[in-house]
Amino acid sequence: MSQSKSQTPGLRRRLGVVSLTLYGVGVTVGAGIYVLVGKVAGLAGGMAPLAFLIAAVVAGMTAMSFAELSVRYPRSAGEAIYIREGFGSALASLVIGLAVAAAGLVSAGAVVVGSSGYVGTLVPLPLWSIQILLVVILSGIAIWGIAESVAIIGLITILETGGLLLILVVALPAALDGPAVATSAATPGFDGMMAAVVIAFFAFIGFEDMVNVAEEVREPERTMPRAIVVTLVITTLLYVSLSWVSSAVTGADALAASDAPLSLVFEQATGWSAAPFAVLAAFATLNGALVLIIMGSRIFYGMACQGTLPKVLAGVWTATGTPVVATLAAAAFVLIAVLSLPIETLAQAGSVLTLTVFTVVNLALVAIKRKRIMTKGSFHVPVWWPWLAALASGGVLAGEIARLAF
């Protein structure tokens, strides 16, 4: 006998400001600086910190729009709901919801590939077998429970942030004394800088994932905006400073060539073995992938609840309070991406999809504001803000499309 809608178990509100911030920082830091600092430095050379700063401004503008929307509609599959409420189109809602899920899960694939590079320095196994094992472990943790998953994410976030601060401490003296080696032979042109900004933008993917656990957040009208802003500030400070000291210590070309870039920085700055740091880096990158798998599963779950995806994805296991089928579907998507594409392609695809979503979501907020729909939440951006944020995201997207086309 099937359960009625009122009898169907739902998600549980178990997350507060601290746990949600740790969730956001965990996915952002793990997906960004540990994996892609070398790729950005290889494209932008000594201007890598500027690439991260530009990406932070573009991401931050849309982050404020997401903060308001998460207060208005604190539900899973948030972006799909924002589009439906703004434009009144079920088809557009479905397309954007799937694009968000694809962006997050492709990004998770990039993180798993990056993590396998660190794990591969410690374990003598083929990278493909490490990648499969990592996805299986992460999906198991995601099924275990949201509070349990976020507790693990929070613990690893503290460790990974400590690892980044360690890099700053050991590498800063060399950076202040002057670059140990030439950061890059040439100043990047427009194409190189645009590519660097797009990949750096990937490193800020995280706050839009936070809105997809809104149904599991206590007092979302207060908690969501605070956690999003704090996450953005922490990650921007870390990225700009670390990209500078890393390029100064190793040189951009060596950093770009490394599968474990921050391990290389640690080794050259201290003269010690990088093996202990590689363990920490492996956990840090996996942390980001775990968050992204959870996010993707919640999008599938939320869209299934809305009737735009098969109902089987809306099933919640009462023992754990998690959407098991949706989580397995998300993990399968990640595994296909991991085994099919290199990390640079995954990162660029994730960024292009995310920039597209950001542009459309900002326009949806414009439409919602025009309808003068009021909410009890106290966080609101000015009416002109989403226009400017859409222009910023759309401009970077157009530049990247032009670069790839020509």
N, C-alpha and C positions, 0 to 999 in steps of 0.2 A: 504494500500500500504506500502510495507516495504521500509525502508530507505536504501540508498546506504551507503557504508562504509564511504565515505567522509562526508555524512550528519549525521552520527551517532554521538551524543554528546560524548565528551571525558572528561577526568578528567582535573581539573584546577590546574595550578602551583601557589600555594598560601603560601607555607611554606618556611621560611628562616632558618638560622643557629639556632637562639634562639628557635623558635617554634619547630624545629625538635629535638633539644637537649632536650627540655622539654618533647616532645613526647617519646624519648628514655628513659630518666630517669624515666618518669612516669610509663612505662610498667615494667622496670627493678626493680625499688624500690618496686612498688606495688606487683609485683609477687614474690619478694624475701624475704627481711628481715622481713616485717610485718607478713608474713605467715609461713615461714619455718625456722626461726632462732632457734626455739625450737627443731624442728626435727633434724637439723644438730648437735645441742648441745647434744641431747640425744644419737646420734651415736658416736660423736667424743669427747665428754666431754670437757676438758680444751683445747683440740687441735682444737676446732671449728674455731678459727681465721685462723689456718693453712689450714683447709679444704677450707675455702672461698678464701684464697690466691692462693692455687693450682688451684682451679676452675677459678679464675680470669686470671691466666697465660694461661690456656688452652683456655679459651674463647677469651682472648685478641689476641692470635696468629691468630686465625681464623678471628677475627674482622678486622685485617689489610687486610686480603685477601678479605673480603667482601667490605672493603672500596675501593679497586682497582676495583673490579668487578662492584660496583655500579656506578663508574665513567665511566667504559667502556659501561655498559648497564643500563642506568637509567630508568628502566621500571618496571611496576607492575609484580608480579610473578617472581621476580628476579632470585631466585634459579633455577627455571625451565628453564629460558633463559640461565643461566650460563652453565647448564648441556648440553643443546642442542648445544650451541656454542662450548663447549669444546669437546664433544664426538660425536656430529652429530647424536644423536639418539633421535627420537621423543618419543619412548617408555620410555627411561630412563628419559627424561624430564618430562613426565607425572607422572611417579612413584615418582620422587623426589618432583615435585610440590605438589602432593597429600600428601606426607610424611611431607613436610613443613607445609601445611595447617593443617594436623592432629596434628602435634607437637604443633603448636600455639594454636589451639582450645582446645586440651587436657589440655594445660597449662592454658588457660583461665578458663577451668572447675575447675582446682585446685585453682585458685585465687578466683573464686566465692565461692567455698566451704570454703576457708579460711576467706573470707569476711563475710560469713553468720555466722561464729563463733563470730566475733566481733558484728555484728548486733544483733545476738541472745542474747547477754548480755544486750541489750537495749530494745528489742521488744519481748514480750512474745508470739511468734508464732512458729510453728513447723519449723525446719530448711529447710525442703523440700519446704515449701510454700515461705519462704524468698528467697530461691535460684531461684525459678521460677520467682518471682517478679523482682529480680535483673537482670536476663537475659533479661526479657521483657523491662525493663527501659534502659538497656545498648544498646540493638539493636535499640531502638527508637532514642537514641542520635546519634548513628552511622549513621542512615539514615538521620538525620537532615542536616548534611553537614560536610565536612572535616575541614573547617576553624572553624566552630562552635564547633565541637568535640575536635579539638586540643586546642582551647581556654579554654574549660572546663578542658581538660587534663593538660594544662599548669598551670591553677590556682590551681588545686588539687595537682599537682606536687610540687608547691611552698609550699603549706600547709603541704604535707606529708613529704617533706624534712625538714621543720621546726619542725615537730613532732619528727623526728629522732634526730635532733640536740638537742631538748628538753630532750630526753632520755639520750643523752650523757652528757648534763649539769647536770642533777639531779642524774645520776648513777655513773659518773666518780669519785666523791670523795670517795664513798664506794669501788669502784674497786681499787683505788690507795692505800687505807688503807689496802687492802688485801681482798681476797674473803670473803664475808659475810657468806657463807656456802661452804662446799666442792663441787667442781664443778662436780665431778663424782667419783664413787668408784673405777673405774678401767681405765687403759690406753687402748684406743681402739686398737684392733688387725687390721690386714690387711682388713678383711671383713668389720669391722665397719668403718674404715677410708675411704675405697673405696666407701661404701654406702653414707657416709657423703659428699665426694667430688662430687658424682653424683647429690645428692640433692642440694648441694650448687651451682653446675653448673647451675641447673634450675633457681637459683636466678639471673644469669647473662643473661638469655634469654631476648633479647630486641633489640640488635643492628641488628640482622638478620631480625627483624620485620621492622626496619627502612627502609631497602632497598626496601620493598614492597610498600612504598608510594613515591618512587622516581619520578614517573610521576607527583606528586603533589608538587615537590620541585623546587624552583627557583635556577638556576645555580647549578645543582646537582654535576657537576665536582669539585666544590669548597665546596659546602655545605655538601655533604654526608660524606667525610672523616673527616672533622672537627667535625661534630656533633657526629659521631661514637666514635672518640677518647675521646672527652670530656665526653660523657656518660659513657664510660668504666672507666675513671679515677675517676669520682665522685662516682660511685657505688662501686668500689673497696675500696676506703677510708671509705665509710660509713659502708660497710659490715664487714670489718675486725675489725674496732673499736667497732661497736655495738655488734658483737658476743662476743667480749671479755668482755665488761662491763656487758652485760646481764647475761652471765654465772656466772660472779663474784658476782653479786648482788643476784640472785635467786637460783643458782645451776642448773646444766644441767638437772638433773632429773625432777625438778619442772618445768623448762622451757619447757621440752619436753612434759610434761603431760598437759600443758595448751592449750586451744583452742584459747586463745588471749594472746600470749606470751609477747608482749611488754606492754600490759596493766598490766600484772603481774609485770613486771620490774618497771614500773612507780609507781604502788601501793606500792611495797616493798621499793623502793628508797625514796619515799616521805611521805608515811603514809597517803596519800590522796586517795579519791575515784578515781578509774580509768575510771569512766563513760565518762568524757569529752574526755579523750584520746581515748577511744573506738570509739567514734564518728569519730574522725580524722582518726583512723586506718581503719574503715569501708570504708571511702571515698578513702583512699590510696589504699587499695586492689582492690576496684572497678575500680579505675583508670587503673590499669594494665589489668584488664579483658576487659575494653573498647578498649584499644589499640590493644589487641590480636584479638578481634572480627573484628575490622577494618582491621587488617593485613590479617586475614583469608578471609575476603570478597574480598580484593584486589587480593589475589592469585587466588580465583575462577574467578574473573573478568578477570584478565590477561590471565589465561589459556583458558578461553572461547574466548577471543579476538584472541588467537593463534590457535583456532580451536580444542583444545584438550579436552575441556569440552563443554557441551551444550550451544548454543548461547544465550539462555534465561538468563544465568548468566552474559552476557556481557551488558545487558541493563542498561542504566544510566538514572535516573529520571532527566529531565531537570530542574525541580524546585529547586532541591538541589545539582545536580551534583554528586550524589552518586549512586553506583550500588545496588539498593534496593533488587532485588531477590538474589544476591550473599550475601548480608548482612543477609537476613532472613535465607538462607541456613547455613551460619556460626553460627548464633544464635541457630538454631535447633541442630547442631552438639554439641555445648557447653552444651545445656540443657540435651541432652542424656548422655554426659559424667558426668555431675554434679550429675544426679540422679542414676548413675550406679556404681560409683567407689569412694573409699575413697581418701583423699587428698594425702597420701603417694604414692599410686599406680599411681594416675594421675601425680604427680611430677616425679616419676621414669620413667613412660612411656614417658612423655614429654622430659626428659633428654636423654633417649636412642634414641628416634627418632631424636632429634636435633643433638646429637653427630654423628649419622649415616649421616645425611645431611651434617654436617660440614666436615666430612672426604671426602665425595664424591665431595663436592663443591671445596675443596682445590685441589683435583686431577684434577678437571675440569680447574682450573686456571693454573695448570701445563701444561695441554694440550693446552690451549689458548696461553700461553707464548711461547710454542714450535712452534706454528704457526706464531709467530712474528707479531701478529695483533696489530697495533699501534692505539692509541686513542689520542684525543687532551688533555685529562686530565693530570694533572701534578703529580698525586699521583700514585706511583707504588712501590710494594715491590720487594726485590731481587728475582731472579729466584729460589733460594733454599728455600725461605720462605714458600711457600705453601706445599712443601714436609715436612718440619718440623712441620707445623701446622697440616697436615694430620696425621702425626705420633703421635702427642700429643692427638688429638681427638680420633683417632683410638685406641690408647693405653688405654685411660680411658674407652672407649666403650668395648674393649675386656676384661678388668678387671671386669667391671660390669656384662657382660654376663657370665664370668667364675664364679663370685660370686653367681649369681642367679642359675646357672646350678648345682653348686656343694656345 
